[in-house]
Amino acid sequence: MTKADIVNEVSKTTGIEKITVQRAVEAFMETVKGSLVKGKNVYLRGFGSFVVKKRATKTARNISKNVTITIPEHFIPAFKPSKTFALKVKTNVKK
């Protein structure tokens, strides 16, 4: 599902104009991104959490040049679904 699909579905479900829904969806995404950039997690009860995870320094290899490199400590965004959401997906997804 794309952002456009989400906008269409919300617009159809709520009866709100697509342009208004699109602005709201984009504002939500910008708010989440801005919060994560500041190092603050976002918790949506019943849906999940957008969190910032810390990756430790690690050693890796460039096999084409046979060189060892060090990847410094860094942070990445991640999503952790709520238990109820994960359970619904686990039991209802068709293969």
Backbone hydrogen bonds in HBPLUS format (Angstrom, degrees):
<---DONOR---> <-ACCEPTOR-->    atom                        ^
c    i                          cat <-CA-CA->   ^        H-A-AA   ^      H-
h    n   atom  resd res      DA  || num        DHA   H-A  angle D-A-AA Bond
n    s   type  num  typ     dist DA aas  dist angle  dist       angle   num
A0006-ILE N   A0002-THR O   3.01 MM   4  6.38 154.2  2.08 150.0 156.8     1
A0007-VAL N   A0003-LYS O   2.91 MM   4  6.21 161.9  1.95 153.4 158.0     2
A0008-ASN N   A0004-ALA O   2.93 MM   4  6.15 163.2  1.96 149.4 153.8     3
A0009-GLU N   A0005-ASP O   2.92 MM   4  6.09 161.9  1.95 148.9 153.8     4
A0010-VAL N   A0006-ILE O   2.92 MM   4  6.09 170.2  1.93 157.6 159.9     5
A0011-SER N   A0007-VAL O   2.93 MM   4  5.97 160.1  1.97 148.6 154.9     6
A0012-LYS N   A0008-ASN O   2.90 MM   4  6.03 159.0  1.94 147.3 153.1     7
A0013-THR N   A0009-GLU O   2.89 MM   4  6.03 158.1  1.94 148.5 154.8     8
A0014-THR N   A0010-VAL O   2.87 MM   4  5.90 163.5  1.90 152.2 156.0     9
A0015-GLY N   A0011-SER O   2.81 MM   4  5.32 144.3  1.94 138.5 147.2    10
A0021-VAL N   A0017-GLU O   3.09 MM   4  6.40 160.4  2.13 153.9 159.8    11
A0022-GLN N   A0018-LYS O   2.78 MM   4  5.95 158.9  1.82 153.1 159.5    12
A0023-ARG N   A0019-ILE O   3.07 MM   4  6.25 157.5  2.12 141.0 146.2    13
A0024-ALA N   A0020-THR O   3.05 MM   4  6.30 155.3  2.12 144.4 151.2    14
A0025-VAL N   A0021-VAL O   2.85 MM   4  6.10 162.5  1.88 156.9 161.2    15
A0026-GLU N   A0022-GLN O   2.93 MM   4  6.09 166.3  1.94 151.8 155.8    16
A0027-ALA N   A0023-ARG O   2.86 MM   4  5.97 152.1  1.94 143.3 151.5    17
A0028-PHE N   A0024-ALA O   2.90 MM   4  6.10 154.8  1.97 146.4 153.2    18
A0029-MET N   A0025-VAL O   2.99 MM   4  6.28 162.8  2.02 150.6 154.7    19
A0030-GLU N   A0026-GLU O   2.94 MM   4  6.13 158.8  1.99 147.6 153.4    20
A0031-THR N   A0027-ALA O   2.92 MM   4  6.06 151.7  2.00 144.8 152.6    21
A0032-VAL N   A0028-PHE O   2.97 MM   4  6.25 160.6  2.01 153.6 158.3    22
A0033-LYS N   A0029-MET O   2.92 MM   4  6.11 169.5  1.93 151.6 154.8    23
A0034-GLY N   A0030-GLU O   2.85 MM   4  5.91 162.8  1.87 145.5 151.0    24
A0035-SER N   A0031-THR O   2.99 MM   4  6.11 155.3  2.05 144.7 151.1    25
A0036-LEU N   A0032-VAL O   3.00 MM   4  6.25 162.1  2.03 154.7 159.1    26
A0037-VAL N   A0033-LYS O   2.90 MM   4  6.12 156.9  1.96 152.9 159.6    27
A0038-LYS N   A0034-GLY O   3.17 MM   4  6.37 143.7  2.31 138.2 147.0    28
A0040-LYS N   A0035-SER O   2.88 MM   5  5.18 154.4  1.95 156.6 148.0    29
A0039-GLY N   A0036-LEU O   2.90 MM   3  4.88 154.0  1.97 101.9 110.1    30
A0042-VAL N   A0050-PHE O   2.85 MM   8  5.05 167.5  1.87 153.3 157.6    31
A0050-PHE N   A0042-VAL O   2.81 MM   8  5.05 157.8  1.86 152.2 158.0    32
A0044-LEU N   A0048-GLY O   2.88 MM   4  5.36 163.1  1.91 161.5 166.8    33
A0047-PHE N   A0044-LEU O   2.90 MM   3  5.46 159.2  1.95 141.1 143.9    34
A0048-GLY N   A0044-LEU O   2.95 MM   4  5.36 155.6  2.01 144.9 152.7    35
A0082-SER N   A0047-PHE O   3.03 MM  35  5.36 164.0  2.06 115.9 114.5    36
A0049-SER N   A0080-LYS O   2.77 MM  31  5.16 157.7  1.82 142.5 149.4    37
A0080-LYS N   A0049-SER O   2.80 MM  31  5.16 161.6  1.83 152.5 158.9    38
A0051-VAL N   A0078-ALA O   2.82 MM  27  5.30 156.0  1.88 146.6 154.1    39
A0078-ALA N   A0051-VAL O   2.82 MM  27  5.30 143.7  1.95 159.5 164.7    40
A0053-LYS N   A0076-ILE O   2.80 MM  23  5.30 170.5  1.81 166.2 164.7    41
A0076-ILE N   A0053-LYS O   2.85 MM  23  5.30 155.2  1.91 149.0 157.4    42
A0055-ARG N   A0074-HIS O   2.66 MM  19  5.26 174.1  1.66 176.0 175.1    43
A0074-HIS N   A0055-ARG O   3.03 MM  19  5.26 153.0  2.10 140.7 149.3    44
A0058-LYS N   A0071-ILE O   3.01 MM  13  5.33 157.7  2.06 147.3 154.3    45
A0071-ILE N   A0058-LYS O   2.77 MM  13  5.33 164.7  1.80 168.6 171.4    46
A0060-ALA N   A0069-ILE O   2.82 MM   9  5.33 170.4  1.83 159.7 162.8    47
A0069-ILE N   A0060-ALA O   2.82 MM   9  5.33 166.2  1.84 146.3 151.1    48
A0062-ASN N   A0067-VAL O   2.79 MM   5  5.25 168.6  1.80 163.4 166.6    49
A0065-LYS N   A0062-ASN O   3.25 MM   3  5.70 133.4  2.48 108.1 118.6    50
A0066-ASN N   A0062-ASN O   2.76 MM   4  5.60 116.5  2.17 142.7 161.5    51
A0067-VAL N   A0062-ASN O   3.19 MM   5  5.25 154.6  2.26 134.9 139.9    52
A0086-ALA N   A0082-SER O   2.91 MM   4  6.08 169.5  1.92 159.0 161.8    53
A0087-LEU N   A0083-LYS O   2.95 MM   4  6.06 154.8  2.01 145.4 152.5    54
A0088-LYS N   A0084-THR O   3.03 MM   4  6.23 155.4  2.09 143.9 150.0    55
A0089-VAL N   A0085-PHE O   3.08 MM   4  6.37 162.1  2.11 153.3 157.5    56
A0090-LYS N   A0086-ALA O   2.88 MM   4  6.01 160.4  1.92 147.0 153.4    57
A0091-THR N   A0087-LEU O   3.01 MM   4  6.15 150.4  2.10 147.8 154.1    58
A0092-ASN N   A0088-LYS O   2.99 MM   4  5.89 131.3  2.23 142.3 153.8    59
A0093-VAL N   A0089-VAL O   3.21 MM   4  5.65 148.5  2.31 147.8 146.1    60
